[in-house]
Amino acid sequence: MKIARFSRMGFILAAAGSAVGLGNIWKFPYIAGEYGGGAFVLIYLFTVLIIGFSIMIAEMLIGYLGRKDGVTCFEDLAPTHKHLWKLGGFQGLAGLFIMIFYSVVIGWIFNYIVTSIFYLPSSVKEAEITFNTMLHSGVWTQLFYHTLAFIWITYVLTKGIKGGIEKMNMILMPTLMIILLGMFAYATTLDSFSRAVEFMFSPDWSKIDSNAFVTAVGHAFFTLSLGMGAIMTYSASMAKNSNLVKNAFWIVFLDTSIAIVAGLMLFTFLYQYGSGPAKGPGLVFISLPAAFFEMGIIGNIFAILFFIALAFAGLTSSVSLVEPMVQYFIDRYSWSRLKASMSMGLFFYLIGIIALLSNIDGFKETLTWGDKNFFDWVDHFTATFMLPLGGLVMAVFVGFVIEKQRVEAILKPQLGFAFEAWYFSLRYITPVAMFIVILSLMGIL
Ligand code: PHE
């Protein structure tokens, strides 16, 4: 079988496309807002650089050396206990689980692109009503757009690494960057820009508790797409003789700068035209549309462009969330790409409908357990447990299981004198940090 590989640029854009997602533009600004800005941003940056960057290199290495689906990579690379290590590859399931709610959120964004053409809410109150009406009673609207997201994502997956994933990222990623940079440039001309900079970068340590710390670490993982095999699966199709460290650098750099650019832009708009750095997940769906309304006609244009950029970010991440399991069925069971993509697509689509219904009045009572409905449980379980666990497994696997000479042979020339520092951090600092995060996120610490 002919193996399709990414071009160099294709790989960087696809992996950055995976990393840059709803996490950067929807989640990062609101959690940064919740924890008071500056101090949280600094902790997040620190974690991204120390832990994120080293696990990114490790995850890439597994895929790059293994050249297969995640399960086979783990199995082939483990010198002993192959049956046990093989389980590491099933982290790919986390991606499918994330898709259960991710696709529903992309559906909301599609809906907002369309409605922003005609309508923007004239106050935060009105925006709240609009959003809540969609969320709690807009079952057909949500279903329609969730279906659209499913069709788009599955279609791209059926086209494969080159003709689907690479091609989509080569178009969507530059477009997204241009839109965000354009809006960012406009934001820099407004008076409130300096307030946004101050909010994002001057630390207020009083808002920082262990919770903020753990959230920052968890988010660093989520935003860099680490711990579930997305980066690993893409790396299996990386061009030969690629420089992993350089690639990892670019991905981390693009992901972080896009989160910061998006955050600065949103906070500028919210200070200038809205209610300040609003809190909570409703930030881009509630406070932001109301701020766009205040801008007049340019607000409509910005709203449409913004939601298009957000949709692009979400779609490029989605394909990377599903691809690990698609690859698994292709490599291990010789399924055709069409069959594998359709089955995985249907999996998240159908269960996604339950997630969607769990927000709807009349259904939500049955679909709520404890303090969370099904939608929130899936989000919580994947982000707080599965991804950090996956990160831990990968760090231990590269740090202790794969023979050091194999790791060295590839990474020493690329990392130079930093190799030992990286290896040390992977073996000792990262696993301990991950372990603490998992325990505290689960409420044990
Ligand atoms: N990194 C993506 C985001 O920021 C989400 C994601 C997580 C994608 C894990 C792939 C794997 O939204």
Boltz pocket constraint, residues with backbone or C-beta under 6 A from the ligand:
constraints:
  - pocket:
      binder: B
      contacts: [[A, 18], [A, 19], [A, 20], [A, 21], [A, 22], [A, 23], [A, 24], [A, 95], [A, 221], [A, 222], [A, 223], [A, 224], [A, 225], [A, 226], [A, 228], [A, 230], [A, 317], [A, 318], [A, 320], [A, 321]]
      max_distance: 6.0
